[in-house]
């Protein structure tokens, strides 16, 4: 229920910026009408924090251990550390 209320608050807002902490995968999203959203997951085991499906067919996955994958949607994930 809380998640749905939060998402309704973002309805119609445009994403301006996103930042990811490479140590833990905590992500902050900033929106044009002033909203900010922080996303994270329990770090006891690696889990996906968020997924972005891009128009070009690539998928960006951010994991709770700070690793990411940015591959075509039809390819297997390749987990990388941000340099």
mmCIF file of the N, C-alpha and C atoms, coordinates in Angstrom:
data_MODEL
# 
_entry.id   MODEL 
# 
loop_
_atom_site.group_PDB 
_atom_site.id 
_atom_site.type_symbol 
_atom_site.label_atom_id 
_atom_site.label_alt_id 
_atom_site.label_comp_id 
_atom_site.label_asym_id 
_atom_site.label_entity_id 
_atom_site.label_seq_id 
_atom_site.pdbx_PDB_ins_code 
_atom_site.Cartn_x 
_atom_site.Cartn_y 
_atom_site.Cartn_z 
_atom_site.occupancy 
_atom_site.B_iso_or_equiv 
_atom_site.pdbx_formal_charge 
_atom_site.auth_seq_id 
_atom_site.auth_comp_id 
_atom_site.auth_asym_id 
_atom_site.auth_atom_id 
_atom_site.pdbx_PDB_model_num 
ATOM 1   N N  . UNK A 1 1  ? 0.813  -1.190  0.000   1.00 0.00 ? 1  UNK A N  1 
ATOM 2   C CA . UNK A 1 1  ? 0.000  0.000   0.000   1.00 0.00 ? 1  UNK A CA 1 
ATOM 3   C C  . UNK A 1 1  ? 0.865  1.267   0.000   1.00 0.00 ? 1  UNK A C  1 
ATOM 4   N N  . UNK A 1 2  ? 1.885  1.299   0.856   1.00 0.00 ? 2  UNK A N  1 
ATOM 5   C CA . UNK A 1 2  ? 2.768  2.465   0.915   1.00 0.00 ? 2  UNK A CA 1 
ATOM 6   C C  . UNK A 1 2  ? 3.483  2.688   -0.425  1.00 0.00 ? 2  UNK A C  1 
ATOM 7   N N  . UNK A 1 3  ? 3.892  1.590   -1.049  1.00 0.00 ? 3  UNK A N  1 
ATOM 8   C CA . UNK A 1 3  ? 4.586  1.676   -2.338  1.00 0.00 ? 3  UNK A CA 1 
ATOM 9   C C  . UNK A 1 3  ? 3.682  2.299   -3.399  1.00 0.00 ? 3  UNK A C  1 
ATOM 10  N N  . UNK A 1 4  ? 2.430  1.887   -3.419  1.00 0.00 ? 4  UNK A N  1 
ATOM 11  C CA . UNK A 1 4  ? 1.485  2.420   -4.419  1.00 0.00 ? 4  UNK A CA 1 
ATOM 12  C C  . UNK A 1 4  ? 1.238  3.906   -4.207  1.00 0.00 ? 4  UNK A C  1 
ATOM 13  N N  . UNK A 1 5  ? 1.115  4.355   -2.955  1.00 0.00 ? 5  UNK A N  1 
ATOM 14  C CA . UNK A 1 5  ? 0.932  5.790   -2.675  1.00 0.00 ? 5  UNK A CA 1 
ATOM 15  C C  . UNK A 1 5  ? 2.142  6.573   -3.165  1.00 0.00 ? 5  UNK A C  1 
ATOM 16  N N  . UNK A 1 6  ? 3.330  6.036   -2.921  1.00 0.00 ? 6  UNK A N  1 
ATOM 17  C CA . UNK A 1 6  ? 4.556  6.708   -3.357  1.00 0.00 ? 6  UNK A CA 1 
ATOM 18  C C  . UNK A 1 6  ? 4.609  6.810   -4.874  1.00 0.00 ? 6  UNK A C  1 
ATOM 19  N N  . UNK A 1 7  ? 4.255  5.736   -5.555  1.00 0.00 ? 7  UNK A N  1 
ATOM 20  C CA . UNK A 1 7  ? 4.284  5.750   -7.020  1.00 0.00 ? 7  UNK A CA 1 
ATOM 21  C C  . UNK A 1 7  ? 3.244  6.714   -7.589  1.00 0.00 ? 7  UNK A C  1 
ATOM 22  N N  . UNK A 1 8  ? 2.070  6.816   -6.955  1.00 0.00 ? 8  UNK A N  1 
ATOM 23  C CA . UNK A 1 8  ? 1.062  7.781   -7.417  1.00 0.00 ? 8  UNK A CA 1 
ATOM 24  C C  . UNK A 1 8  ? 1.580  9.201   -7.285  1.00 0.00 ? 8  UNK A C  1 
ATOM 25  N N  . UNK A 1 9  ? 2.359  9.475   -6.234  1.00 0.00 ? 9  UNK A N  1 
ATOM 26  C CA . UNK A 1 9  ? 2.944  10.793  -6.033  1.00 0.00 ? 9  UNK A CA 1 
ATOM 27  C C  . UNK A 1 9  ? 3.876  11.160  -7.193  1.00 0.00 ? 9  UNK A C  1 
ATOM 28  N N  . UNK A 1 10 ? 4.533  10.166  -7.783  1.00 0.00 ? 10 UNK A N  1 
ATOM 29  C CA . UNK A 1 10 ? 5.472  10.408  -8.888  1.00 0.00 ? 10 UNK A CA 1 
ATOM 30  C C  . UNK A 1 10 ? 4.783  10.507  -10.243 1.00 0.00 ? 10 UNK A C  1 
ATOM 31  N N  . UNK A 1 11 ? 3.516  10.137  -10.319 1.00 0.00 ? 11 UNK A N  1 
ATOM 32  C CA . UNK A 1 11 ? 2.788  10.134  -11.589 1.00 0.00 ? 11 UNK A CA 1 
ATOM 33  C C  . UNK A 1 11 ? 2.859  11.509  -12.252 1.00 0.00 ? 11 UNK A C  1 
ATOM 34  N N  . UNK A 1 12 ? 3.310  11.543  -13.490 1.00 0.00 ? 12 UNK A N  1 
ATOM 35  C CA . UNK A 1 12 ? 3.403  12.785  -14.248 1.00 0.00 ? 12 UNK A CA 1 
ATOM 36  C C  . UNK A 1 12 ? 4.711  13.534  -14.071 1.00 0.00 ? 12 UNK A C  1 
ATOM 37  N N  . UNK A 1 13 ? 5.553  13.089  -13.147 1.00 0.00 ? 13 UNK A N  1 
ATOM 38  C CA . UNK A 1 13 ? 6.835  13.759  -12.963 1.00 0.00 ? 13 UNK A CA 1 
ATOM 39  C C  . UNK A 1 13 ? 7.863  13.157  -13.918 1.00 0.00 ? 13 UNK A C  1 
ATOM 40  N N  . UNK A 1 14 ? 8.801  13.988  -14.303 1.00 0.00 ? 14 UNK A N  1 
ATOM 41  C CA . UNK A 1 14 ? 9.840  13.561  -15.239 1.00 0.00 ? 14 UNK A CA 1 
ATOM 42  C C  . UNK A 1 14 ? 11.139 13.306  -14.481 1.00 0.00 ? 14 UNK A C  1 
ATOM 43  N N  . UNK A 1 15 ? 11.755 12.182  -14.753 1.00 0.00 ? 15 UNK A N  1 
ATOM 44  C CA . UNK A 1 15 ? 13.031 11.842  -14.136 1.00 0.00 ? 15 UNK A CA 1 
ATOM 45  C C  . UNK A 1 15 ? 14.117 12.755  -14.686 1.00 0.00 ? 15 UNK A C  1 
ATOM 46  N N  . UNK A 1 16 ? 14.828 13.449  -13.786 1.00 0.00 ? 16 UNK A N  1 
ATOM 47  C CA . UNK A 1 16 ? 15.902 14.358  -14.197 1.00 0.00 ? 16 UNK A CA 1 
ATOM 48  C C  . UNK A 1 16 ? 17.285 13.748  -14.023 1.00 0.00 ? 16 UNK A C  1 
ATOM 49  N N  . UNK A 1 17 ? 17.465 12.992  -12.951 1.00 0.00 ? 17 UNK A N  1 
ATOM 50  C CA . UNK A 1 17 ? 18.795 12.450  -12.659 1.00 0.00 ? 17 UNK A CA 1 
ATOM 51  C C  . UNK A 1 17 ? 18.673 11.199  -11.808 1.00 0.00 ? 17 UNK A C  1 
ATOM 52  N N  . UNK A 1 18 ? 19.700 10.349  -11.917 1.00 0.00 ? 18 UNK A N  1 
ATOM 53  C CA . UNK A 1 18 ? 19.775 9.141   -11.098 1.00 0.00 ? 18 UNK A CA 1 
ATOM 54  C C  . UNK A 1 18 ? 21.223 8.948   -10.682 1.00 0.00 ? 18 UNK A C  1 
ATOM 55  N N  . UNK A 1 19 ? 21.417 8.559   -9.436  1.00 0.00 ? 19 UNK A N  1 
ATOM 56  C CA . UNK A 1 19 ? 22.756 8.261   -8.945  1.00 0.00 ? 19 UNK A CA 1 
ATOM 57  C C  . UNK A 1 19 ? 22.744 6.950   -8.200  1.00 0.00 ? 19 UNK A C  1 
ATOM 58  N N  . UNK A 1 20 ? 23.810 6.167   -8.364  1.00 0.00 ? 20 UNK A N  1 
ATOM 59  C CA . UNK A 1 20 ? 23.915 4.856   -7.720  1.00 0.00 ? 20 UNK A CA 1 
ATOM 60  C C  . UNK A 1 20 ? 25.208 4.812   -6.921  1.00 0.00 ? 20 UNK A C  1 
ATOM 61  N N  . UNK A 1 21 ? 25.113 4.434   -5.645  1.00 0.00 ? 21 UNK A N  1 
ATOM 62  C CA . UNK A 1 21 ? 26.301 4.239   -4.828  1.00 0.00 ? 21 UNK A CA 1 
ATOM 63  C C  . UNK A 1 21 ? 26.870 2.864   -5.178  1.00 0.00 ? 21 UNK A C  1 
ATOM 64  N N  . UNK A 1 22 ? 28.073 2.793   -5.748  1.00 0.00 ? 22 UNK A N  1 
ATOM 65  C CA . UNK A 1 22 ? 28.617 1.508   -6.203  1.00 0.00 ? 22 UNK A CA 1 
ATOM 66  C C  . UNK A 1 22 ? 28.963 0.556   -5.060  1.00 0.00 ? 22 UNK A C  1 
ATOM 67  N N  . UNK A 1 23 ? 29.027 1.034   -3.846  1.00 0.00 ? 23 UNK A N  1 
ATOM 68  C CA . UNK A 1 23 ? 29.334 0.170   -2.709  1.00 0.00 ? 23 UNK A CA 1 
ATOM 69  C C  . UNK A 1 23 ? 28.147 -0.687  -2.296  1.00 0.00 ? 23 UNK A C  1 
ATOM 70  N N  . UNK A 1 24 ? 26.922 -0.151  -2.460  1.00 0.00 ? 24 UNK A N  1 
ATOM 71  C CA . UNK A 1 24 ? 25.766 -0.854  -1.911  1.00 0.00 ? 24 UNK A CA 1 
ATOM 72  C C  . UNK A 1 24 ? 24.540 -0.858  -2.819  1.00 0.00 ? 24 UNK A C  1 
ATOM 73  N N  . UNK A 1 25 ? 24.621 -0.232  -3.973  1.00 0.00 ? 25 UNK A N  1 
ATOM 74  C CA . UNK A 1 25 ? 23.501 -0.225  -4.902  1.00 0.00 ? 25 UNK A CA 1 
ATOM 75  C C  . UNK A 1 25 ? 22.392 0.745   -4.539  1.00 0.00 ? 25 UNK A C  1 
ATOM 76  N N  . UNK A 1 26 ? 22.533 1.509   -3.443  1.00 0.00 ? 26 UNK A N  1 
ATOM 77  C CA . UNK A 1 26 ? 21.502 2.490   -3.088  1.00 0.00 ? 26 UNK A CA 1 
ATOM 78  C C  . UNK A 1 26 ? 21.418 3.514   -4.212  1.00 0.00 ? 26 UNK A C  1 
ATOM 79  N N  . UNK A 1 27 ? 20.197 3.735   -4.668  1.00 0.00 ? 27 UNK A N  1 
ATOM 80  C CA . UNK A 1 27 ? 19.947 4.610   -5.808  1.00 0.00 ? 27 UNK A CA 1 
ATOM 81  C C  . UNK A 1 27 ? 19.080 5.774   -5.381  1.00 0.00 ? 27 UNK A C  1 
ATOM 82  N N  . UNK A 1 28 ? 19.400 6.970   -5.863  1.00 0.00 ? 28 UNK A N  1 
ATOM 83  C CA . UNK A 1 28 ? 18.541 8.127   -5.647  1.00 0.00 ? 28 UNK A CA 1 
ATOM 84  C C  . UNK A 1 28 ? 18.093 8.648   -7.002  1.00 0.00 ? 28 UNK A C  1 
ATOM 85  N N  . UNK A 1 29 ? 16.789 8.810   -7.156  1.00 0.00 ? 29 UNK A N  1 
ATOM 86  C CA . UNK A 1 29 ? 16.186 9.338   -8.372  1.00 0.00 ? 29 UNK A CA 1 
ATOM 87  C C  . UNK A 1 29 ? 15.623 10.720  -8.058  1.00 0.00 ? 29 UNK A C  1 
ATOM 88  N N  . UNK A 1 30 ? 15.911 11.710  -8.910  1.00 0.00 ? 30 UNK A N  1 
ATOM 89  C CA . UNK A 1 30 ? 15.433 13.075  -8.723  1.00 0.00 ? 30 UNK A CA 1 
ATOM 90  C C  . UNK A 1 30 ? 14.480 13.439  -9.854  1.00 0.00 ? 30 UNK A C  1 
ATOM 91  N N  . UNK A 1 31 ? 13.361 14.078  -9.504  1.00 0.00 ? 31 UNK A N  1 
ATOM 92  C CA . UNK A 1 31 ? 12.295 14.383  -10.457 1.00 0.00 ? 31 UNK A CA 1 
ATOM 93  C C  . UNK A 1 31 ? 12.080 15.884  -10.590 1.00 0.00 ? 31 UNK A C  1 
ATOM 94  N N  . UNK A 1 32 ? 11.469 16.289  -11.700 1.00 0.00 ? 32 UNK A N  1 
ATOM 95  C CA . UNK A 1 32 ? 11.337 17.697  -12.048 1.00 0.00 ? 32 UNK A CA 1 
ATOM 96  C C  . UNK A 1 32 ? 10.454 18.512  -11.102 1.00 0.00 ? 32 UNK A C  1 
ATOM 97  N N  . UNK A 1 33 ? 9.503  17.913  -10.424 1.00 0.00 ? 33 UNK A N  1 
ATOM 98  C CA . UNK A 1 33 ? 8.634  18.665  -9.521  1.00 0.00 ? 33 UNK A CA 1 
ATOM 99  C C  . UNK A 1 33 ? 9.114  18.598  -8.071  1.00 0.00 ? 33 UNK A C  1 
ATOM 100 N N  . UNK A 1 34 ? 10.363 18.181  -7.889  1.00 0.00 ? 34 UNK A N  1 
ATOM 101 C CA . UNK A 1 34 ? 10.980 18.216  -6.569  1.00 0.00 ? 34 UNK A CA 1 
ATOM 102 C C  . UNK A 1 34 ? 11.009 16.904  -5.805  1.00 0.00 ? 34 UNK A C  1 
ATOM 103 N N  . UNK A 1 35 ? 10.401 15.869  -6.313  1.00 0.00 ? 35 UNK A N  1 
ATOM 104 C CA . UNK A 1 35 ? 10.405 14.588  -5.603  1.00 0.00 ? 35 UNK A CA 1 
ATOM 105 C C  . UNK A 1 35 ? 11.780 13.926  -5.714  1.00 0.00 ? 35 UNK A C  1 
ATOM 106 N N  . UNK A 1 36 ? 12.128 13.182  -4.680  1.00 0.00 ? 36 UNK A N  1 
ATOM 107 C CA . UNK A 1 36 ? 13.335 12.356  -4.676  1.00 0.00 ? 36 UNK A CA 1 
ATOM 108 C C  . UNK A 1 36 ? 12.938 10.984  -4.143  1.00 0.00 ? 36 UNK A C  1 
ATOM 109 N N  . UNK A 1 37 ? 13.465 9.955   -4.749  1.00 0.00 ? 37 UNK A N  1 
ATOM 110 C CA . UNK A 1 37 ? 13.139 8.588   -4.361  1.00 0.00 ? 37 UNK A CA 1 
ATOM 111 C C  . UNK A 1 37 ? 14.429 7.828   -4.141  1.00 0.00 ? 37 UNK A C  1 
ATOM 112 N N  . UNK A 1 38 ? 14.568 7.185   -2.971  1.00 0.00 ? 38 UNK A N  1 
ATOM 113 C CA . UNK A 1 38 ? 15.742 6.352   -2.672  1.00 0.00 ? 38 UNK A CA 1 
ATOM 114 C C  . UNK A 1 38 ? 15.315 4.898   -2.695  1.00 0.00 ? 38 UNK A C  1 
ATOM 115 N N  . UNK A 1 39 ? 16.096 4.073   -3.375  1.00 0.00 ? 39 UNK A N  1 
ATOM 116 C CA . UNK A 1 39 ? 15.818 2.641   -3.520  1.00 0.00 ? 39 UNK A CA 1 
ATOM 117 C C  . UNK A 1 39 ? 16.997 1.843   -2.971  1.00 0.00 ? 39 UNK A C  1 
ATOM 118 N N  . UNK A 1 40 ? 16.699 0.799   -2.196  1.00 0.00 ? 40 UNK A N  1 
ATOM 119 C CA . UNK A 1 40 ? 17.742 -0.076  -1.681  1.00 0.00 ? 40 UNK A CA 1 
ATOM 120 C C  . UNK A 1 40 ? 17.140 -1.424  -1.319  1.00 0.00 ? 40 UNK A C  1 
ATOM 121 N N  . UNK A 1 41 ? 18.009 -2.369  -1.058  1.00 0.00 ? 41 UNK A N  1 
ATOM 122 C CA . UNK A 1 41 ? 17.574 -3.712  -0.669  1.00 0.00 ? 41 UNK A CA 1 
ATOM 123 C C  . UNK A 1 41 ? 18.497 -4.222  0.425   1.00 0.00 ? 41 UNK A C  1 
ATOM 124 N N  . UNK A 1 42 ? 18.050 -5.213  1.143   1.00 0.00 ? 42 UNK A N  1 
ATOM 125 C CA . UNK A 1 42 ? 18.844 -5.859  2.177   1.00 0.00 ? 42 UNK A CA 1 
ATOM 126 C C  . UNK A 1 42 ? 20.116 -6.417  1.529   1.00 0.00 ? 42 UNK A C  1 
ATOM 127 N N  . UNK A 1 43 ? 21.259 -6.171  2.154   1.00 0.00 ? 43 UNK A N  1 
ATOM 128 C CA . UNK A 1 43 ? 22.529 -6.601  1.563   1.00 0.00 ? 43 UNK A CA 1 
ATOM 129 C C  . UNK A 1 43 ? 22.966 -7.991  2.013   1.00 0.00 ? 43 UNK A C  1 
ATOM 130 N N  . UNK A 1 44 ? 22.132 -8.719  2.751   1.00 0.00 ? 44 UNK A N  1 
ATOM 131 C CA . UNK A 1 44 ? 22.553 -10.034 3.234   1.00 0.00 ? 44 UNK A CA 1 
ATOM 132 C C  . UNK A 1 44 ? 22.815 -11.003 2.077   1.00 0.00 ? 44 UNK A C  1 
ATOM 133 N N  . UNK A 1 45 ? 22.142 -10.797 0.963   1.00 0.00 ? 45 UNK A N  1 
ATOM 134 C CA . UNK A 1 45 ? 22.431 -11.566 -0.250  1.00 0.00 ? 45 UNK A CA 1 
ATOM 135 C C  . UNK A 1 45 ? 22.131 -10.672 -1.450  1.00 0.00 ? 45 UNK A C  1 
ATOM 136 N N  . UNK A 1 46 ? 22.843 -10.833 -2.552  1.00 0.00 ? 46 UNK A N  1 
ATOM 137 C CA . UNK A 1 46 ? 22.635 -9.969  -3.715  1.00 0.00 ? 46 UNK A CA 1 
ATOM 138 C C  . UNK A 1 46 ? 21.249 -10.168 -4.328  1.00 0.00 ? 46 UNK A C  1 
ATOM 139 N N  . UNK A 1 47 ? 20.501 -9.088  -4.411  1.00 0.00 ? 47 UNK A N  1 
ATOM 140 C CA . UNK A 1 47 ? 19.189 -9.089  -5.066  1.00 0.00 ? 47 UNK A CA 1 
ATOM 141 C C  . UNK A 1 47 ? 19.090 -7.853  -5.944  1.00 0.00 ? 47 UNK A C  1 
ATOM 142 N N  . UNK A 1 48 ? 18.217 -7.894  -6.937  1.00 0.00 ? 48 UNK A N  1 
ATOM 143 C CA . UNK A 1 48 ? 18.007 -6.731  -7.795  1.00 0.00 ? 48 UNK A CA 1 
ATOM 144 C C  . UNK A 1 48 ? 17.348 -5.614  -6.996  1.00 0.00 ? 48 UNK A C  1 
ATOM 145 N N  . UNK A 1 49 ? 17.913 -4.409  -7.084  1.00 0.00 ? 49 UNK A N  1 
ATOM 146 C CA . UNK A 1 49 ? 17.310 -3.232  -6.455  1.00 0.00 ? 49 UNK A CA 1 
ATOM 147 C C  . UNK A 1 49 ? 16.316 -2.619  -7.427  1.00 0.00 ? 49 UNK A C  1 
ATOM 148 N N  . UNK A 1 50 ? 16.739 -2.457  -8.679  1.00 0.00 ? 50 UNK A N  1 
ATOM 149 C CA . UNK A 1 50 ? 15.824 -1.944  -9.701  1.00 0.00 ? 50 UNK A CA 1 
ATOM 150 C C  . UNK A 1 50 ? 16.279 -2.361  -11.079 1.00 0.00 ? 50 UNK A C  1 
ATOM 151 N N  . UNK A 1 51 ? 15.331 -2.275  -12.012 1.00 0.00 ? 51 UNK A N  1 
ATOM 152 C CA . UNK A 1 51 ? 15.552 -2.660  -13.407 1.00 0.00 ? 51 UNK A CA 1 
ATOM 153 C C  . UNK A 1 51 ? 14.977 -1.581  -14.303 1.00 0.00 ? 51 UNK A C  1 
ATOM 154 N N  . UNK A 1 52 ? 15.725 -1.201  -15.326 1.00 0.00 ? 52 UNK A N  1 
ATOM 155 C CA . UNK A 1 52 ? 15.257 -0.209  -16.291 1.00 0.00 ? 52 UNK A CA 1 
ATOM 156 C C  . UNK A 1 52 ? 15.307 -0.833  -17.690 1.00 0.00 ? 52 UNK A C  1 
ATOM 157 N N  . UNK A 1 53 ? 14.142 -0.924  -18.324 1.00 0.00 ? 53 UNK A N  1 
ATOM 158 C CA . UNK A 1 53 ? 14.053 -1.428  -19.699 1.00 0.00 ? 53 UNK A CA 1 
ATOM 159 C C  . UNK A 1 53 ? 14.122 -0.235  -20.630 1.00 0.00 ? 53 UNK A C  1 
ATOM 160 N N  . UNK A 1 54 ? 15.150 -0.183  -21.462 1.00 0.00 ? 54 UNK A N  1 
ATOM 161 C CA . UNK A 1 54 ? 15.379 0.976   -22.327 1.00 0.00 ? 54 UNK A CA 1 
ATOM 162 C C  . UNK A 1 54 ? 14.763 0.755   -23.709 1.00 0.00 ? 54 UNK A C  1 
ATOM 163 N N  . UNK A 1 55 ? 14.402 1.844   -24.392 1.00 0.00 ? 55 UNK A N  1 
ATOM 164 C CA . UNK A 1 55 ? 13.787 1.719   -25.726 1.00 0.00 ? 55 UNK A CA 1 
ATOM 165 C C  . UNK A 1 55 ? 14.670 1.011   -26.748 1.00 0.00 ? 55 UNK A C  1 
ATOM 166 N N  . UNK A 1 56 ? 15.989 1.035   -26.558 1.00 0.00 ? 56 UNK A N  1 
ATOM 167 C CA . UNK A 1 56 ? 16.895 0.399   -27.522 1.00 0.00 ? 56 UNK A CA 1 
ATOM 168 C C  . UNK A 1 56 ? 17.033 -1.110  -27.303 1.00 0.00 ? 56 UNK A C  1 
ATOM 169 N N  . UNK A 1 57 ? 16.249 -1.672  -26.348 1.00 0.00 ? 57 UNK A N  1 
ATOM 170 C CA . UNK A 1 57 ? 16.280 -3.108  -26.115 1.00 0.00 ? 57 UNK A CA 1 
ATOM 171 C C  . UNK A 1 57 ? 17.254 -3.561  -25.041 1.00 0.00 ? 57 UNK A C  1 
ATOM 172 N N  . UNK A 1 58 ? 18.038 -2.632  -24.510 1.00 0.00 ? 58 UNK A N  1 
ATOM 173 C CA . UNK A 1 58 ? 18.970 -2.980  -23.433 1.00 0.00 ? 58 UNK A CA 1 
ATOM 174 C C  . UNK A 1 58 ? 18.266 -2.886  -22.086 1.00 0.00 ? 58 UNK A C  1 
ATOM 175 N N  . UNK A 1 59 ? 18.777 -3.634  -21.115 1.00 0.00 ? 59 UNK A N  1 
ATOM 176 C CA . UNK A 1 59 ? 18.209 -3.647  -19.772 1.00 0.00 ? 59 UNK A CA 1 
ATOM 177 C C  . UNK A 1 59 ? 19.329 -3.330  -18.779 1.00 0.00 ? 59 UNK A C  1 
ATOM 178 N N  . UNK A 1 60 ? 19.085 -2.341  -17.924 1.00 0.00 ? 60 UNK A N  1 
ATOM 179 C CA . UNK A 1 60 ? 20.040 -1.982  -16.874 1.00 0.00 ? 60 UNK A CA 1 
ATOM 180 C C  . UNK A 1 60 ? 19.514 -2.535  -15.557 1.00 0.00 ? 60 UNK A C  1 
ATOM 181 N N  . UNK A 1 61 ? 20.331 -3.376  -14.904 1.00 0.00 ? 61 UNK A N  1 
ATOM 182 C CA . UNK A 1 61 ? 19.978 -3.966  -13.603 1.00 0.00 ? 61 UNK A CA 1 
ATOM 183 C C  . UNK A 1 61 ? 20.986 -3.483  -12.572 1.00 0.00 ? 61 UNK A C  1 
ATOM 184 N N  . UNK A 1 62 ? 20.494 -3.052  -11.415 1.00 0.00 ? 62 UNK A N  1 
ATOM 185 C CA . UNK A 1 62 ? 21.350 -2.664  -10.300 1.00 0.00 ? 62 UNK A CA 1 
ATOM 186 C C  . UNK A 1 62 ? 21.074 -3.625  -9.160  1.00 0.00 ? 62 UNK A C  1 
ATOM 187 N N  . UNK A 1 63 ? 22.138 -4.186  -8.591  1.00 0.00 ? 63 UNK A N  1 
ATOM 188 C CA . UNK A 1 63 ? 22.003 -5.166  -7.521  1.00 0.00 ? 63 UNK A CA 1 
ATOM 189 C C  . UNK A 1 63 ? 22.395 -4.562  -6.171  1.00 0.00 ? 63 UNK A C  1 
ATOM 190 N N  . UNK A 1 64 ? 21.937 -5.170  -5.088  1.00 0.00 ? 64 UNK A N  1 
ATOM 191 C CA . UNK A 1 64 ? 22.183 -4.670  -3.740  1.00 0.00 ? 64 UNK A CA 1 
ATOM 192 C C  . UNK A 1 64 ? 23.649 -4.719  -3.317  1.00 0.00 ? 64 UNK A C  1 
ATOM 193 N N  . UNK A 1 65 ? 24.478 -5.471  -4.026  1.00 0.00 ? 65 UNK A N  1 
ATOM 194 C CA . UNK A 1 65 ? 25.906 -5.509  -3.709  1.00 0.00 ? 65 UNK A CA 1 
ATOM 195 C C  . UNK A 1 65 ? 26.699 -4.494  -4.528  1.00 0.00 ? 65 UNK A C  1 
ATOM 196 N N  . UNK A 1 66 ? 25.983 -3.613  -5.259  1.00 0.00 ? 66 UNK A N  1 
ATOM 197 C CA . UNK A 1 66 ? 26.633 -2.558  -6.023  1.00 0.00 ? 66 UNK A CA 1 
ATOM 198 C C  . UNK A 1 66 ? 27.018 -2.957  -7.432  1.00 0.00 ? 66 UNK A C  1 
ATOM 199 N N  . UNK A 1 67 ? 26.850 -4.216  -7.822  1.00 0.00 ? 67 UNK A N  1 
ATOM 200 C CA . UNK A 1 67 ? 27.160 -4.636  -9.193  1.00 0.00 ? 67 UNK A CA 1 
ATOM 201 C C  . UNK A 1 67 ? 26.016 -4.248  -10.125 1.00 0.00 ? 67 UNK A C  1 
ATOM 202 N N  . UNK A 1 68 ? 26.330 -4.140  -11.415 1.00 0.00 ? 68 UNK A N  1 
ATOM 203 C CA . UNK A 1 68 ? 25.299 -3.823  -12.398 1.00 0.00 ? 68 UNK A CA 1 
ATOM 204 C C  . UNK A 1 68 ? 25.487 -4.669  -13.651 1.00 0.00 ? 68 UNK A C  1 
ATOM 205 N N  . UNK A 1 69 ? 24.421 -4.776  -14.418 1.00 0.00 ? 69 UNK A N  1 
ATOM 206 C CA . UNK A 1 69 ? 24.445 -5.433  -15.717 1.00 0.00 ? 69 UNK A CA 1 
ATOM 207 C C  . UNK A 1 69 ? 23.732 -4.520  -16.701 1.00 0.00 ? 69 UNK A C  1 
ATOM 208 N N  . UNK A 1 70 ? 24.295 -4.365  -17.885 1.00 0.00 ? 70 UNK A N  1 
ATOM 209 C CA . UNK A 1 70 ? 23.694 -3.520  -18.925 1.00 0.00 ? 70 UNK A CA 1 
ATOM 210 C C  . UNK A 1 70 ? 23.837 -4.252  -20.258 1.00 0.00 ? 70 UNK A C  1 
ATOM 211 N N  . UNK A 1 71 ? 22.886 -5.107  -20.531 1.00 0.00 ? 71 UNK A N  1 
ATOM 212 C CA . UNK A 1 71 ? 22.948 -5.978  -21.706 1.00 0.00 ? 71 UNK A CA 1 
ATOM 213 C C  . UNK A 1 71 ? 21.651 -5.879  -22.508 1.00 0.00 ? 71 UNK A C  1 
ATOM 214 N N  . UNK A 1 72 ? 21.664 -6.457  -23.696 1.00 0.00 ? 72 UNK A N  1 
ATOM 215 C CA . UNK A 1 72 ? 20.417 -6.586  -24.463 1.00 0.00 ? 72 UNK A CA 1 
ATOM 216 C C  . UNK A 1 72 ? 19.454 -7.449  -23.661 1.00 0.00 ? 72 UNK A C  1 
ATOM 217 N N  . UNK A 1 73 ? 18.173 -7.216  -23.795 1.00 0.00 ? 73 UNK A N  1 
ATOM 218 C CA . UNK A 1 73 ? 17.170 -7.952  -23.049 1.00 0.00 ? 73 UNK A CA 1 
ATOM 219 C C  . UNK A 1 73 ? 17.193 -9.446  -23.303 1.00 0.00 ? 73 UNK A C  1 
ATOM 220 N N  . UNK A 1 74 ? 17.727 -9.858  -24.439 1.00 0.00 ? 74 UNK A N  1 
ATOM 221 C CA . UNK A 1 74 ? 17.779 -11.281 -24.787 1.00 0.00 ? 74 UNK A CA 1 
ATOM 222 C C  . UNK A 1 74 ? 19.062 -11.955 -24.311 1.00 0.00 ? 74 UNK A C  1 
ATOM 223 N N  . UNK A 1 75 ? 20.013 -11.183 -23.785 1.00 0.00 ? 75 UNK A N  1 
ATOM 224 C CA . UNK A 1 75 ? 21.311 -11.729 -23.353 1.00 0.00 ? 75 UNK A CA 1 
ATOM 225 C C  . UNK A 1 75 ? 21.291 -12.042 -21.854 1.00 0.00 ? 75 UNK A C  1 
ATOM 226 N N  . UNK A 1 76 ? 22.182 -12.907 -21.441 1.00 0.00 ? 76 UNK A N  1 
ATOM 227 C CA . UNK A 1 76 ? 22.339 -13.205 -20.019 1.00 0.00 ? 76 UNK A CA 1 
ATOM 228 C C  . UNK A 1 76 ? 22.993 -12.013 -19.319 1.00 0.00 ? 76 UNK A C  1 
ATOM 229 N N  . UNK A 1 77 ? 22.681 -11.854 -18.031 1.00 0.00 ? 77 UNK A N  1 
ATOM 230 C CA . UNK A 1 77 ? 23.299 -10.768 -17.270 1.00 0.00 ? 77 UNK A CA 1 
ATOM 231 C C  . UNK A 1 77 ? 24.806 -10.979 -17.182 1.00 0.00 ? 77 UNK A C  1 
ATOM 232 N N  . UNK A 1 78 ? 25.543 -9.887  -17.253 1.00 0.00 ? 78 UNK A N  1 
ATOM 233 C CA . UNK A 1 78 ? 26.991 -9.880  -17.034 1.00 0.00 ? 78 UNK A CA 1 
ATOM 234 C C  . UNK A 1 78 ? 27.245 -8.874  -15.930 1.00 0.00 ? 78 UNK A C  1 
ATOM 235 N N  . UNK A 1 79 ? 27.520 -9.336  -14.723 1.00 0.00 ? 79 UNK A N  1 
ATOM 236 C CA . UNK A 1 79 ? 27.644 -8.457  -13.577 1.00 0.00 ? 79 UNK A CA 1 
ATOM 237 C C  . UNK A 1 79 ? 29.008 -7.781  -13.544 1.00 0.00 ? 79 UNK A C  1 
ATOM 238 N N  . UNK A 1 80 ? 29.000 -6.466  -13.389 1.00 0.00 ? 80 UNK A N  1 
ATOM 239 C CA . UNK A 1 80 ? 30.220 -5.660  -13.425 1.00 0.00 ? 80 UNK A CA 1 
ATOM 240 C C  . UNK A 1 80 ? 30.285 -4.744  -12.210 1.00 0.00 ? 80 UNK A C  1 
ATOM 241 N N  . UNK A 1 81 ? 31.495 -4.310  -11.906 1.00 0.00 ? 81 UNK A N  1 
ATOM 242 C CA . UNK A 1 81 ? 31.729 -3.322  -10.856 1.00 0.00 ? 81 UNK A CA 1 
ATOM 243 C C  . UNK A 1 81 ? 31.956 -1.992  -11.544 1.00 0.00 ? 81 UNK A C  1 
ATOM 244 N N  . UNK A 1 82 ? 31.353 -0.963  -11.017 1.00 0.00 ? 82 UNK A N  1 
ATOM 245 C CA . UNK A 1 82 ? 31.568 0.377   -11.595 1.00 0.00 ? 82 UNK A CA 1 
ATOM 246 C C  . UNK A 1 82 ? 33.020 0.781   -11.374 1.00 0.00 ? 82 UNK A C  1 
ATOM 247 N N  . UNK A 1 83 ? 33.680 1.189   -12.445 1.00 0.00 ? 83 UNK A N  1 
ATOM 248 C CA . UNK A 1 83 ? 35.100 1.561   -12.364 1.00 0.00 ? 83 UNK A CA 1 
ATOM 249 C C  . UNK A 1 83 ? 35.287 2.952   -11.800 1.00 0.00 ? 83 UNK A C  1 
# 
